[in-house]
Amino acid sequence: MRCEKCRSEVPDDEIYVKAGRSLCEDCYIEVMSVPRTCDVGAVSAARASRSLTGHKKGDEGLTPKQRTYYEFVKEKGTVLREELVRYMMSCYPDMTMEEGEGIFATLRHLELVKGHREGTGKDFKVYIDIWS
Ligand SMILES: [Zn+2]
């Protein structure tokens, strides 16, 4: 049998099946160890350590999605909207642009994040900034 990824010949009993693909052991390990863009666990850990040192009152009671969004902006200080959208979609693949806009509106209302534009006319970029 052939590994579908590296095309090397592998004995049948050393084939691993992952997401419908037959892979050799090396490729299987490689596929399994691909780092995920969004690590919700790491965010929780960061939050836990931060809550010991105190944090801005306004970020209490956020939904997980709102918090993921906020934590990402907080880490970056300022982030291109497209980059933030890509990050959020890597965490929540079924998230829509409307939902993202809704989160922004909520966080802006709480004075946690704000946006600004750079450029003029059609050629502008939107950034999301941490509220400070
Ligand atoms: Zn392989």
Residues whose N, C-alpha, C, O or C-beta is under 5 A from the ligand:
A	BS01	ZN	C3 K5 C6 R7 C24 C27
